[in-house]
Amino acid sequence: MPPAIEVRGAHKRFGSVRALSDVSLEIAEGEFFGLLGPNGAGKTTLISALAGLTRLDQGSLKVMGHDVVGAYQSARRSLGVVPQELVFDPFFSVRETLRIQSGYFGLRRNDVWIDSIIDRLELTDKADANMRSLSGGMKRRVLVAQALVHKPPVIILDEPTAGVDVELRQGLWSFVSELNRAGHTIVLTTHYLEEAESLCGRIAMLKQGRVVALDSTRNLLGGIPGLRLRLRLAPGYSPQCLPEGSSVAPGGRVILTLPTCADLEPLLARLRENGARVEEIEVLQADLEEAFVSIMSSH
């Protein structure tokens, strides 16, 4: 069985800007995969190349085993892309927009599936409304519906929850998770790292066009060195007794990082010597934001 997405030695430059540099990765069928990186890392360039909107200078791309250049139609039918930008035709209603999108893939009499998507994305009340009249969040729901209208096995979500409210975000992730359980491969780019942490089984991190990390989410979190603690200290302690890099929050709470567990007792002893009394102590779990910052800073 071929991977859902296969990237081999992808290179792309725009003038003097190196957008992709020898990017190689595979995404298995049925994965929920995260593609993370700062602005300008090359994420959107890679997505555009997979969708056939831009062509690599060197390397190859396949979707469900179909080369995106040599077998463009088959590759594109296998892929649904939700773009980051709110792109829409202002002259049609929601239902008309989805019918037109179906036509691009040669699909006729697709109304049963269109009605199902409209219902799941809570667009029923807006089905016959003109696209111009929709709010930003509603327009983003239509973009998701457009990506799903031809039932693609691979779905790429490029910042799908940017600027949307909490209710829509929760509803969207419920629907997308349902699609993933049904066998669809999901690729997500997002700046909301807590979303990637909770949803993605594996993650690739890009920086300046290169893959700087590619591993399971669990392994990436497990690679964070040190011990993070949150202490609540009684009033009156001297800040000089805290390790360098500690952050102090309101209410006497202090967040600090120790190199190893063995450094905890010397810290507590130093606090006691300086008259500081610990009222509460909590060990904090590493999160994806810490892993992201650590990996980006080390490259």
Backbone hydrogen bonds, N-H to C=O, Kabsch-Sander energy under -0.5 kcal/mol:
donor,donor_aa,acceptor,acceptor_aa,energy
4,A,27,I,-1.5
5,I,27,I,-1.7
6,E,62,K,-2.3
7,V,25,L,-3.0
8,R,60,S,-2.5
10,A,23,V,-2.7
11,H,58,Q,-2.6
12,K,20,L,-2.3
14,F,17,V,-2.7
15,G,13,R,-0.5
17,V,14,F,-2.0
18,R,16,S,-0.5
19,A,12,K,-1.8
19,A,17,V,-0.9
20,L,12,K,-2.2
21,S,209,G,-3.0
23,V,10,A,-2.1
25,L,7,V,-1.7
27,I,5,I,-2.6
31,E,28,A,-1.8
33,F,31,E,-0.6
33,F,186,I,-3.3
34,G,202,R,-2.6
35,L,188,L,-3.2
36,L,34,G,-0.5
36,L,204,A,-2.8
41,A,38,P,-1.7
46,L,42,G,-2.1
47,I,43,K,-2.3
48,S,44,T,-2.8
49,A,45,T,-2.1
50,L,46,L,-2.2
51,A,47,I,-2.0
52,G,49,A,-0.9
53,L,48,S,-2.8
54,T,48,S,-1.0
57,D,11,H,-2.3
58,Q,11,H,-1.4
60,S,8,R,-2.2
62,K,6,E,-2.2
63,V,66,H,-2.5
64,M,4,A,-2.8
65,G,3,P,-0.5
66,H,63,V,-2.1
67,D,65,G,-0.5
68,V,61,L,-2.3
71,A,67,D,-2.1
72,Y,69,V,-0.8
75,A,71,A,-2.4
76,R,72,Y,-2.9
77,R,73,Q,-2.1
78,S,74,S,-1.1
79,L,76,R,-1.2
80,G,154,V,-2.3
82,V,156,I,-3.1
87,V,85,E,-1.5
88,F,86,L,-0.5
92,F,89,D,-1.0
94,V,126,K,-0.6
94,V,129,A,-1.4
95,R,127,A,-2.7
97,T,93,S,-2.4
98,L,94,V,-1.9
99,R,95,R,-2.1
100,I,96,E,-2.6
101,Q,97,T,-2.2
102,S,98,L,-2.0
103,G,99,R,-1.9
104,Y,100,I,-1.3
105,F,101,Q,-0.6
105,F,102,S,-1.3
106,G,103,G,-1.8
107,L,102,S,-2.3
108,R,106,G,-0.6
114,I,110,N,-2.2
115,D,111,D,-2.9
116,S,112,V,-1.6
117,I,113,W,-2.4
118,I,114,I,-2.7
119,D,115,D,-2.1
120,R,116,S,-2.5
121,L,117,I,-2.3
122,E,119,D,-1.5
123,L,118,I,-3.2
124,T,118,I,-0.5
126,K,123,L,-1.4
127,A,124,T,-1.2
129,A,126,K,-1.7
131,M,92,F,-2.4
133,S,130,N,-1.5
134,L,131,M,-1.3
139,K,135,S,-2.5
140,R,136,G,-1.9
141,R,137,G,-1.5
142,V,138,M,-1.9
143,L,139,K,-1.9
144,V,140,R,-1.8
145,A,141,R,-2.3
146,Q,142,V,-2.7
147,A,143,L,-1.8
148,L,144,V,-1.1
148,L,145,A,-0.5
149,V,145,A,-0.8
149,V,146,Q,-0.7
151,K,148,L,-2.1
154,V,78,S,-1.8
155,I,185,T,-3.0
156,I,80,G,-3.2
157,L,155,I,-0.5
157,L,187,V,-3.3
158,D,82,V,-2.4
158,D,156,I,-0.6
159,E,157,L,-0.9
159,E,189,T,-2.3
162,A,159,E,-1.3
164,V,161,T,-1.7
169,R,165,D,-2.2
170,Q,166,V,-2.5
171,G,167,E,-2.3
172,L,168,L,-2.9
173,W,169,R,-2.3
174,S,170,Q,-1.9
175,F,171,G,-2.0
176,V,172,L,-2.9
177,S,173,W,-2.5
178,E,174,S,-1.6
179,L,175,F,-2.1
180,N,176,V,-2.4
181,R,177,S,-2.3
182,A,178,E,-1.3
183,G,180,N,-1.6
184,H,179,L,-2.2
185,T,153,P,-2.9
186,I,31,E,-2.7
187,V,155,I,-2.7
188,L,33,F,-2.9
189,T,157,L,-2.7
193,L,191,H,-1.3
195,E,192,Y,-1.3
196,A,192,Y,-1.3
197,E,193,L,-2.4
198,S,194,E,-1.7
199,L,195,E,-1.8
200,C,196,A,-2.3
201,G,32,F,-2.2
202,R,32,F,-1.1
203,I,215,D,-2.8
204,A,34,G,-2.7
205,M,213,A,-2.8
206,L,36,L,-3.0
207,K,210,R,-2.5
209,G,41,A,-2.0
210,R,207,K,-1.7
212,V,205,M,-2.8
212,V,210,R,-0.7
213,A,205,M,-1.2
215,D,203,I,-2.0
217,T,201,G,-2.1
220,L,216,S,-2.2
221,L,217,T,-2.2
222,G,218,R,-2.3
223,G,219,N,-0.9
224,I,221,L,-1.3
226,G,259,P,-0.6
227,L,258,L,-3.0
228,R,284,L,-0.5
229,L,256,L,-2.7
230,R,282,E,-2.8
231,L,254,V,-3.1
232,R,280,E,-2.7
233,L,231,L,-0.6
233,L,252,G,-2.4
234,A,277,R,-2.8
237,Y,234,A,-0.7
241,C,238,S,-2.0
242,L,239,P,-1.8
246,S,243,P,-1.5
247,S,255,I,-2.7
249,A,247,S,-0.5
249,A,253,R,-3.4
252,G,249,A,-0.6
253,R,249,A,-0.6
253,R,250,P,-0.5
254,V,231,L,-3.1
255,I,247,S,-2.8
256,L,229,L,-2.1
258,L,227,L,-2.9
263,D,260,T,-1.3
264,L,261,C,-1.9
267,L,263,D,-1.4
268,L,264,L,-2.4
269,A,265,E,-2.5
270,R,266,P,-2.3
271,L,267,L,-2.3
272,R,268,L,-2.3
273,E,269,A,-2.4
274,N,270,R,-1.4
275,G,272,R,-1.7
276,A,271,L,-2.8
278,V,276,A,-0.5
279,E,232,R,-3.0
279,E,277,R,-0.6
280,E,232,R,-1.3
282,E,230,R,-1.9
284,L,228,R,-2.4
284,L,282,E,-0.6
291,A,287,D,-1.7
292,F,288,L,-2.9
293,V,289,E,-2.6
294,S,290,E,-2.6
295,I,291,A,-2.6
296,M,292,F,-2.7
297,S,293,V,-2.3
298,S,294,S,-1.4
299,H,295,I,-0.7
299,H,296,M,-0.7
